[in-house]
Amino acid sequence: MAPDELQRESFATICVYGAGEVDSQTGAVSFPIYQRSTFAFKSAQEGTDIFAGRKEGYLDTRLGNPTQAAF
C-alpha cells in the first residue's frame, strides 16, 4: 500500500496486512508464519558458525525464525 492508502486504513487493518511489503520470493502480501522448521545449511561449517554466533542465521524455530525476527 502507498503511504496515503495506509492513512485511510484502520489500525486493525494495518496490523493484519502490515505496510503492504510484498515478499520477493513468494509474492505473499502478509508475512508467512513459520510455525516449525529446521533449516538447511550450505555446509557443516556454516551450521557451526551459526550455532557459535559467528554468523547470522536460523538453526531451529525453537531458537528463532523469520516470523519472530519480523515481529
KOLGU-4560 file (N, C-alpha, C; in nm, 3 decimals, padded with zeros to 5 digits):
<recs>
<n_xx: 00.084 n_yy: -00.118 n_zz: 00.000 ca_xx: 00.000 ca_yy: 00.000 ca_zz: 00.000 c_xx: 00.088 c_yy: 00.124 c_zz: 00.000 mol: A seq: 1 type: MET>
<n_xx: 00.042 n_yy: 00.224 n_zz: -00.068 ca_xx: 00.111 ca_yy: 00.352 ca_zz: -00.068 c_xx: 00.086 c_yy: 00.422 c_zz: 00.065 mol: A seq: 2 type: ALA>
<n_xx: 00.176 n_yy: 00.513 n_zz: 00.107 ca_xx: 00.158 ca_yy: 00.582 ca_zz: 00.235 c_xx: 00.023 c_yy: 00.651 c_zz: 00.249 mol: A seq: 3 type: PRO>
<n_xx: -00.030 n_yy: 00.710 n_zz: 00.141 ca_xx: -00.161 ca_yy: 00.776 ca_zz: 00.152 c_xx: -00.273 c_yy: 00.675 c_zz: 00.173 mol: A seq: 4 type: ASP>
<n_xx: -00.256 n_yy: 00.553 n_zz: 00.121 ca_xx: -00.355 ca_yy: 00.448 ca_zz: 00.144 c_xx: -00.352 c_yy: 00.400 c_zz: 00.289 mol: A seq: 5 type: GLU>
<n_xx: -00.232 n_yy: 00.393 n_zz: 00.347 ca_xx: -00.220 ca_yy: 00.350 ca_zz: 00.486 c_xx: -00.291 c_yy: 00.446 c_zz: 00.580 mol: A seq: 6 type: LEU>
<n_xx: -00.291 n_yy: 00.573 n_zz: 00.548 ca_xx: -00.356 ca_yy: 00.672 ca_zz: 00.633 c_xx: -00.507 c_yy: 00.649 c_zz: 00.637 mol: A seq: 7 type: GLN>
<n_xx: -00.563 n_yy: 00.592 n_zz: 00.532 ca_xx: -00.708 ca_yy: 00.568 ca_zz: 00.527 c_xx: -00.746 c_yy: 00.437 c_zz: 00.593 mol: A seq: 8 type: ARG>
<n_xx: -00.651 n_yy: 00.348 n_zz: 00.614 ca_xx: -00.680 ca_yy: 00.218 ca_zz: 00.672 c_xx: -00.688 c_yy: 00.229 c_zz: 00.824 mol: A seq: 9 type: GLU>
<n_xx: -00.772 n_yy: 00.145 n_zz: 00.883 ca_xx: -00.782 ca_yy: 00.142 ca_zz: 01.028 c_xx: -00.660 c_yy: 00.073 c_zz: 01.088 mol: A seq: 10 type: SER>
<n_xx: -00.637 n_yy: 00.096 n_zz: 01.216 ca_xx: -00.525 ca_yy: 00.033 ca_zz: 01.285 c_xx: -00.532 c_yy: -00.118 c_zz: 01.274 mol: A seq: 11 type: PHE>
<n_xx: -00.651 n_yy: -00.177 n_zz: 01.291 ca_xx: -00.668 ca_yy: -00.322 ca_zz: 01.284 c_xx: -00.629 c_yy: -00.376 c_zz: 01.147 mol: A seq: 12 type: ALA>
<n_xx: -00.666 n_yy: -00.305 n_zz: 01.041 ca_xx: -00.632 ca_yy: -00.348 ca_zz: 00.905 c_xx: -00.481 c_yy: -00.347 c_zz: 00.885 mol: A seq: 13 type: THR>
<n_xx: -00.416 n_yy: -00.242 n_zz: 00.933 ca_xx: -00.271 ca_yy: -00.232 ca_zz: 00.920 c_xx: -00.204 c_yy: -00.345 c_zz: 00.997 mol: A seq: 14 type: ILE>
<n_xx: -00.258 n_yy: -00.379 n_zz: 01.114 ca_xx: -00.200 ca_yy: -00.489 ca_zz: 01.193 c_xx: -00.207 c_yy: -00.622 c_zz: 01.117 mol: A seq: 15 type: CYS>
<n_xx: -00.315 n_yy: -00.644 n_zz: 01.046 ca_xx: -00.332 ca_yy: -00.770 ca_zz: 00.974 c_xx: -00.250 c_yy: -00.773 c_zz: 00.846 mol: A seq: 16 type: VAL>
<n_xx: -00.253 n_yy: -00.664 n_zz: 00.770 ca_xx: -00.189 ca_yy: -00.664 ca_zz: 00.640 c_xx: -00.053 c_yy: -00.595 c_zz: 00.638 mol: A seq: 17 type: TYR>
<n_xx: -00.016 n_yy: -00.528 n_zz: 00.744 ca_xx: 00.113 ca_yy: -00.461 ca_zz: 00.751 c_xx: 00.119 c_yy: -00.343 c_zz: 00.656 mol: A seq: 18 type: GLY>
<n_xx: 00.240 n_yy: -00.308 n_zz: 00.621 ca_xx: 00.262 ca_yy: -00.191 ca_zz: 00.536 c_xx: 00.254 c_yy: -00.225 c_zz: 00.388 mol: A seq: 19 type: ALA>
<n_xx: 00.217 n_yy: -00.347 n_zz: 00.356 ca_xx: 00.199 ca_yy: -00.384 ca_zz: 00.216 c_xx: 00.326 c_yy: -00.429 c_zz: 00.147 mol: A seq: 20 type: GLY>
<n_xx: 00.430 n_yy: -00.462 n_zz: 00.224 ca_xx: 00.551 ca_yy: -00.513 ca_zz: 00.163 c_xx: 00.519 c_yy: -00.649 c_zz: 00.100 mol: A seq: 21 type: GLU>
<n_xx: 00.563 n_yy: -00.668 n_zz: -00.020 ca_xx: 00.541 ca_yy: -00.795 ca_zz: -00.090 c_xx: 00.670 c_yy: -00.876 c_zz: -00.084 mol: A seq: 22 type: VAL>
<n_xx: 00.659 n_yy: -01.001 n_zz: -00.041 ca_xx: 00.776 ca_yy: -01.088 ca_zz: -00.033 c_xx: 00.825 c_yy: -01.116 c_zz: -00.174 mol: A seq: 23 type: ASP>
<n_xx: 00.951 n_yy: -01.085 n_zz: -00.199 ca_xx: 01.006 ca_yy: -01.100 ca_zz: -00.334 c_xx: 01.018 c_yy: -01.246 c_zz: -00.378 mol: A seq: 24 type: SER>
<n_xx: 01.030 n_yy: -01.337 n_zz: -00.283 ca_xx: 01.046 ca_yy: -01.478 ca_zz: -00.320 c_xx: 00.913 c_yy: -01.549 c_zz: -00.341 mol: A seq: 25 type: GLN>
<n_xx: 00.811 n_yy: -01.514 n_zz: -00.262 ca_xx: 00.686 ca_yy: -01.587 ca_zz: -00.269 c_xx: 00.569 c_yy: -01.505 c_zz: -00.322 mol: A seq: 26 type: THR>
<n_xx: 00.581 n_yy: -01.371 n_zz: -00.318 ca_xx: 00.470 ca_yy: -01.285 ca_zz: -00.357 c_xx: 00.367 c_yy: -01.265 c_zz: -00.248 mol: A seq: 27 type: GLY>
<n_xx: 00.393 n_yy: -01.320 n_zz: -00.128 ca_xx: 00.299 ca_yy: -01.306 ca_zz: -00.016 c_xx: 00.288 c_yy: -01.160 c_zz: 00.026 mol: A seq: 28 type: ALA>
<n_xx: 00.165 n_yy: -01.114 n_zz: 00.052 ca_xx: 00.146 ca_yy: -00.977 ca_zz: 00.098 c_xx: 00.140 c_yy: -00.970 c_zz: 00.251 mol: A seq: 29 type: VAL>
<n_xx: 00.126 n_yy: -01.083 n_zz: 00.315 ca_xx: 00.135 ca_yy: -01.092 ca_zz: 00.460 c_xx: 00.256 c_yy: -01.178 c_zz: 00.491 mol: A seq: 30 type: SER>
<n_xx: 00.326 n_yy: -01.145 n_zz: 00.598 ca_xx: 00.444 ca_yy: -01.223 ca_zz: 00.631 c_xx: 00.402 c_yy: -01.364 c_zz: 00.669 mol: A seq: 31 type: PHE>
<n_xx: 00.466 n_yy: -01.466 n_zz: 00.612 ca_xx: 00.428 ca_yy: -01.604 ca_zz: 00.643 c_xx: 00.463 c_yy: -01.639 c_zz: 00.787 mol: A seq: 32 type: PRO>
<n_xx: 00.389 n_yy: -01.730 n_zz: 00.844 ca_xx: 00.415 ca_yy: -01.777 ca_zz: 00.979 c_xx: 00.493 c_yy: -01.907 c_zz: 00.970 mol: A seq: 33 type: ILE>
<n_xx: 00.615 n_yy: -01.903 n_zz: 01.019 ca_xx: 00.699 ca_yy: -02.023 ca_zz: 01.025 c_xx: 00.671 c_yy: -02.089 c_zz: 01.158 mol: A seq: 34 type: TYR>
<n_xx: 00.580 n_yy: -02.186 n_zz: 01.159 ca_xx: 00.540 ca_yy: -02.249 ca_zz: 01.284 c_xx: 00.647 c_yy: -02.342 c_zz: 01.337 mol: A seq: 35 type: GLN>
<n_xx: 00.705 n_yy: -02.419 n_zz: 01.250 ca_xx: 00.803 ca_yy: -02.517 ca_zz: 01.294 c_xx: 00.887 c_yy: -02.555 c_zz: 01.173 mol: A seq: 36 type: ARG>
<n_xx: 01.016 n_yy: -02.545 n_zz: 01.189 ca_xx: 01.103 ca_yy: -02.584 ca_zz: 01.080 c_xx: 01.245 c_yy: -02.597 c_zz: 01.132 mol: A seq: 37 type: SER>
<n_xx: 01.320 n_yy: -02.679 n_zz: 01.065 ca_xx: 01.465 ca_yy: -02.677 ca_zz: 01.080 c_xx: 01.517 c_yy: -02.615 c_zz: 00.951 mol: A seq: 38 type: THR>
<n_xx: 01.639 n_yy: -02.574 n_zz: 00.951 ca_xx: 01.692 ca_yy: -02.501 ca_zz: 00.837 c_xx: 01.815 c_yy: -02.572 c_zz: 00.783 mol: A seq: 39 type: PHE>
<n_xx: 01.828 n_yy: -02.571 n_zz: 00.652 ca_xx: 01.943 ca_yy: -02.634 ca_zz: 00.586 c_xx: 02.059 c_yy: -02.535 c_zz: 00.580 mol: A seq: 40 type: ALA>
<n_xx: 02.179 n_yy: -02.587 n_zz: 00.576 ca_xx: 02.299 ca_yy: -02.505 ca_zz: 00.566 c_xx: 02.374 c_yy: -02.542 c_zz: 00.439 mol: A seq: 41 type: PHE>
<n_xx: 02.448 n_yy: -02.447 n_zz: 00.389 ca_xx: 02.528 ca_yy: -02.473 ca_zz: 00.268 c_xx: 02.643 c_yy: -02.568 c_zz: 00.297 mol: A seq: 42 type: LYS>
<n_xx: 02.687 n_yy: -02.569 n_zz: 00.423 ca_xx: 02.797 ca_yy: -02.658 ca_zz: 00.462 c_xx: 02.790 c_yy: -02.682 c_zz: 00.612 mol: A seq: 43 type: SER>
<n_xx: 02.865 n_yy: -02.782 n_zz: 00.658 ca_xx: 02.873 ca_yy: -02.807 ca_zz: 00.802 c_xx: 02.938 c_yy: -02.688 c_zz: 00.872 mol: A seq: 44 type: ALA>
<n_xx: 03.033 n_yy: -02.623 n_zz: 00.805 ca_xx: 03.099 ca_yy: -02.506 ca_zz: 00.865 c_xx: 02.999 c_yy: -02.393 c_zz: 00.885 mol: A seq: 45 type: GLN>
<n_xx: 02.909 n_yy: -02.372 n_zz: 00.789 ca_xx: 02.808 ca_yy: -02.268 ca_zz: 00.805 c_xx: 02.720 c_yy: -02.297 c_zz: 00.927 mol: A seq: 46 type: GLU>
<n_xx: 02.677 n_yy: -02.420 n_zz: 00.942 ca_xx: 02.597 ca_yy: -02.458 ca_zz: 01.059 c_xx: 02.672 c_yy: -02.435 c_zz: 01.189 mol: A seq: 47 type: GLY>
<n_xx: 02.800 n_yy: -02.469 n_zz: 01.190 ca_xx: 02.884 ca_yy: -02.447 ca_zz: 01.307 c_xx: 02.896 c_yy: -02.299 c_zz: 01.339 mol: A seq: 48 type: THR>
<n_xx: 02.917 n_yy: -02.217 n_zz: 01.237 ca_xx: 02.930 ca_yy: -02.072 ca_zz: 01.258 c_xx: 02.801 c_yy: -02.009 c_zz: 01.308 mol: A seq: 49 type: ASP>
<n_xx: 02.687 n_yy: -02.053 n_zz: 01.256 ca_xx: 02.558 ca_yy: -02.000 ca_zz: 01.303 c_xx: 02.535 c_yy: -02.042 c_zz: 01.447 mol: A seq: 50 type: ILE>
<n_xx: 02.561 n_yy: -02.168 n_zz: 01.478 ca_xx: 02.542 ca_yy: -02.218 ca_zz: 01.614 c_xx: 02.632 c_yy: -02.145 c_zz: 01.713 mol: A seq: 51 type: PHE>
<n_xx: 02.754 n_yy: -02.113 n_zz: 01.672 ca_xx: 02.851 ca_yy: -02.044 ca_zz: 01.758 c_xx: 02.827 c_yy: -01.893 c_zz: 01.765 mol: A seq: 52 type: ALA>
<n_xx: 02.736 n_yy: -01.842 n_zz: 01.681 ca_xx: 02.707 ca_yy: -01.699 ca_zz: 01.682 c_xx: 02.803 c_yy: -01.616 c_zz: 01.598 mol: A seq: 53 type: GLY>
<n_xx: 02.887 n_yy: -01.680 n_zz: 01.519 ca_xx: 02.981 ca_yy: -01.608 ca_zz: 01.433 c_xx: 02.916 c_yy: -01.562 c_zz: 01.303 mol: A seq: 54 type: ARG>
<n_xx: 02.800 n_yy: -01.620 n_zz: 01.272 ca_xx: 02.727 ca_yy: -01.585 ca_zz: 01.150 c_xx: 02.579 c_yy: -01.582 c_zz: 01.184 mol: A seq: 55 type: LYS>
<n_xx: 02.506 n_yy: -01.489 n_zz: 01.122 ca_xx: 02.362 ca_yy: -01.483 ca_zz: 01.144 c_xx: 02.292 c_yy: -01.592 c_zz: 01.065 mol: A seq: 56 type: GLU>
<n_xx: 02.186 n_yy: -01.645 n_zz: 01.123 ca_xx: 02.108 ca_yy: -01.747 ca_zz: 01.056 c_xx: 02.019 c_yy: -01.818 c_zz: 01.156 mol: A seq: 57 type: GLY>
<n_xx: 01.943 n_yy: -01.910 n_zz: 01.109 ca_xx: 01.847 ca_yy: -01.983 ca_zz: 01.193 c_xx: 01.889 c_yy: -02.129 c_zz: 01.203 mol: A seq: 58 type: TYR>
<n_xx: 01.873 n_yy: -02.185 n_zz: 01.323 ca_xx: 01.904 ca_yy: -02.325 ca_zz: 01.346 c_xx: 01.777 c_yy: -02.408 c_zz: 01.353 mol: A seq: 59 type: LEU>
<n_xx: 01.684 n_yy: -02.364 n_zz: 01.436 ca_xx: 01.560 ca_yy: -02.435 ca_zz: 01.463 c_xx: 01.460 c_yy: -02.331 c_zz: 01.512 mol: A seq: 60 type: ASP>
<n_xx: 01.333 n_yy: -02.345 n_zz: 01.480 ca_xx: 01.237 ca_yy: -02.241 ca_zz: 01.517 c_xx: 01.222 c_yy: -02.223 c_zz: 01.668 mol: A seq: 61 type: THR>
<n_xx: 01.261 n_yy: -02.320 n_zz: 01.747 ca_xx: 01.257 ca_yy: -02.301 ca_zz: 01.892 c_xx: 01.357 c_yy: -02.196 c_zz: 01.937 mol: A seq: 62 type: ARG>
<n_xx: 01.460 n_yy: -02.173 n_zz: 01.856 ca_xx: 01.565 ca_yy: -02.078 ca_zz: 01.890 c_xx: 01.553 c_yy: -01.948 c_zz: 01.813 mol: A seq: 63 type: LEU>
<n_xx: 01.453 n_yy: -01.938 n_zz: 01.728 ca_xx: 01.433 ca_yy: -01.818 ca_zz: 01.647 c_xx: 01.398 c_yy: -01.857 c_zz: 01.505 mol: A seq: 64 type: GLY>
<n_xx: 01.324 n_yy: -01.771 n_zz: 01.438 ca_xx: 01.287 ca_yy: -01.797 ca_zz: 01.300 c_xx: 01.249 c_yy: -01.663 c_zz: 01.234 mol: A seq: 65 type: ASN>
<n_xx: 01.227 n_yy: -01.661 n_zz: 01.104 ca_xx: 01.194 ca_yy: -01.536 ca_zz: 01.035 c_xx: 01.069 c_yy: -01.467 c_zz: 01.090 mol: A seq: 66 type: PRO>
<n_xx: 00.970 n_yy: -01.543 n_zz: 01.136 ca_xx: 00.849 ca_yy: -01.482 ca_zz: 01.192 c_xx: 00.882 c_yy: -01.406 c_zz: 01.319 mol: A seq: 67 type: THR>
<n_xx: 00.960 n_yy: -01.466 n_zz: 01.407 ca_xx: 01.000 ca_yy: -01.399 ca_zz: 01.531 c_xx: 01.082 c_yy: -01.274 c_zz: 01.500 mol: A seq: 68 type: GLN>
<n_xx: 01.171 n_yy: -01.283 n_zz: 01.405 ca_xx: 01.254 ca_yy: -01.169 ca_zz: 01.369 c_xx: 01.170 c_yy: -01.053 c_zz: 01.315 mol: A seq: 69 type: ALA>
<n_xx: 01.069 n_yy: -01.085 n_zz: 01.236 ca_xx: 00.982 ca_yy: -00.980 ca_zz: 01.180 c_xx: 00.896 c_yy: -00.915 c_zz: 01.287 mol: A seq: 70 type: ALA>
<n_xx: 00.858 n_yy: -00.995 n_zz: 01.387 ca_xx: 00.774 ca_yy: -00.943 ca_zz: 01.494 c_xx: 00.852 c_yy: -00.844 c_zz: 01.577 mol: A seq: 71 type: PHE>
</recs>
